[in-house]
Amino acid sequence: MAESGEDHDIPENRFKAYWRENLTLMAVLLAIWALVSFGAGILFRDVLDQFSIGGAPLGFWFAQQGAIYVFVILIFVYSALMHRIERKYDIDDDQG
Amino acid sequence: MEIFGLEPTLFWTSLFVITTFGLYISIAIWARAASTDDFYVAGHDVPPVFNGMATAADWMSAASFLSMAGIIAFSGYDGSVYLMGWTGGYVLLALLLAPYLRKFGKFTVPDFVGDRYYSQAARIVAVICALFISFTYIAGQMRGVGIAFSNFLHVPIEAGVIIGAVIVLFYAALGGMKGITYTQVAQYCVLIFAFMVPAIFLSLQITGTPIPQLGFIGNAQDGTPLLLNLDRTLTDLGFTAYTQGVKDRIDVFAITLALMVGTAGLPHVIIRFFTVPKASDARKSAGWALVFIAILYTTAPAVAVFARANFIDTVNESVWSDEAAAGTVDRGSLGEGDTPEWFYNWRDVGLLDAEDRNGDGRIQYRADPDTNEVTRLDRDIFVLANPEIGGLPSWVIGLVVAGGLAAALSTAAGLLMVISSAVSHDLCRKVLFKGMSDTQELLTARIAAIAAVLVAIYAGINPPGFVAAVVAFAFGLAAASFFPAILLGIFWTRMNKQGAIAGMTTGLVVTAAYIVHFKIGFSSIVLGACALLAAVSLLVLHFGTREKGRLPLMLILSVIAGMAGISGLAGYLPDLAMGTAGQWFLGISPEGFGTVGMLIAFAVSVSVALVTPAPPPEIRDMVEDIRIPSTRAHVGHDAAAAE
């Protein structure tokens, strides 16, 4: 952590490891993104519509409400986890 | 004659509109731009939450505010494409684009494309895409401003467009991105308040809960679930159930994806993320933007259900009066069971109409065109009409009008910024006149903003045919041109300029051709206009990329396209028949074709890149640099190994 305030080089293999972790995290979150919108809201909605949330069929609810709530959560989760990954590799932008 | 016969409505509307406009102008004077940094990216120091709010206002246009709930009300499940499509793109932005583009640290989207692909031609193609997308979009906004003015302030539509345009111009030219950002923060507050107040009132009236999102899944006052009630009522009247759609599943899928990807590729959205201090702030800011957007986007489907239920309740089987329609009796005396006063008021301006065709003295609202007596129903009016339908006090109507104007003006300002920076920064300084100073560039930007506003005023008063297809055009083209080029530029170091230029051009041309064919039709004039557009683009490409001693191929092509354009406008080219829905490719509508265009662009980009030389090594370093959030850490290659 000490040198994060100064200009420094990071070895190529550490950079690659950082990037791989980022891509893995992205892949997981984008899978959830697709699952709640294209999955729950469109492709599997007939199955989900057999259940209901309050007075709304579940698949319909996902398409008009649920997917949007999950989208918001996904971005904040990514923001927090990415920050942790960046600090681990000492390439965060806390000090510029 | 007074259109609404209500003096209080006019009073409240004027009061709210004048107050909010005064507020926007004061903010603009306070936040003047002094440097190009201020002008293009608000000095890179907008806090993430404020930028989130500004992005939300920038994003939510007159269409989101005024039309979306009405469209959902009358399309039920099919309306979900807009809800998911216009929010899901922010996940793509936050994860895939915004932090990296912020780290790149320049002013505009063509800046990134031009630098990453080390190519003036790529930069020019990006400028052309950005200008075309933004002009289509801004014409729609100005139209919205004009309609709001003319319906509620009894001002001619032309005057309304001009007043709105002058206000936007004032703070865009004076304050640039800095002025726009802080005005948008204020506009967000106005528009969300204006949207929520009637929504909360309606939710209380219909479901007894003040939270519309809970009302949406809750019970009507009689204790049965609201949505199931509505489904039953609609099927009884012969309509498709509200929770079922009529669109093909593949089309729903394609439209949703095209809108999501298009959102992530729209230049006026992307540039908002250049204004925050750091890469990590760009992510947070996208999160906040979506929070502020989601407040409206999760309320809109609830408003839609309330509006449809209310409409059927109050209009279907109501007692029709020809005297009230003609205005010969006082509409204020209409009572319970009569066709409501607002129905007649909107009939006066030609947006609703009914005819008692079976002569039973009542209005029947049915799906079957033979028995349906609601002969005209403009879905765009419902957000504006909701306060009247729900019998809310007249100040709420004034508030909604001010909110609609805030939504239109904030979006128009963001678009104006893209247009002015594309012309002054990307076209003039980077391509045509390379010796420009900062002061000259700033002056050019302000002149470009004025020119753009004049075009927008004209387009708002005489909307060209393509404005009706604004959603298909703007999102389809952004999805098929910018998104693949930017994404591959960040995530694939091997991506080169040949691939990018080929991909963007193919995506743009294929998508635009599909939309024009099915939405407008290639008549001789349209063909001519397209050819002229191509001629101008080729001419700019010629001047931007010419080298001595090389055959001026672009110039020759430009002359040929120009001649084709003139003969087209003169009517000498064939009028091709417009496409019909039955001929859609795989059943995908023009709105959803952006998805196909994007896949084609990806395929072309990757194939062309693989058979052409790899980009130079400094490009690899640049891409690695933008992947690291810290400005002080760099990837060590050979130097590190030698240590």
Interface residues (C-beta under 8 A of the other chain):
Chain A: S4 G5 E6 D7 H8 D9 I10 P11 E12 F15 W19 N22 M26 L29 L30 W33 S37 F38 G41 I42 L43 D49 I53 G54 G55 A56 P57 F60 W61 A63 Q64 Q65 A67 I68 Y69 F71 V72 L74 I75 F76 Y78 S79 M82 H83 E86 D90 I91 D92 D93 D94 Q95 G96
Chain B: I72 Y77 G79 S80 L83 M84 T87 G88 Y90 V91 A94 L95 L96 Q213 L214 F216 I217 G218 N219 T224 P225 L226 L227 L228 T243 R249 V252 F253 T256 L257 M260 K278 A279 S280 R283 K284 A286 G287 L290 V291 A294 Y297 T298 P301 E624 R627 I628 P629 S630 T631 R632 A633 H634 V635 G636 H637 A639 A640
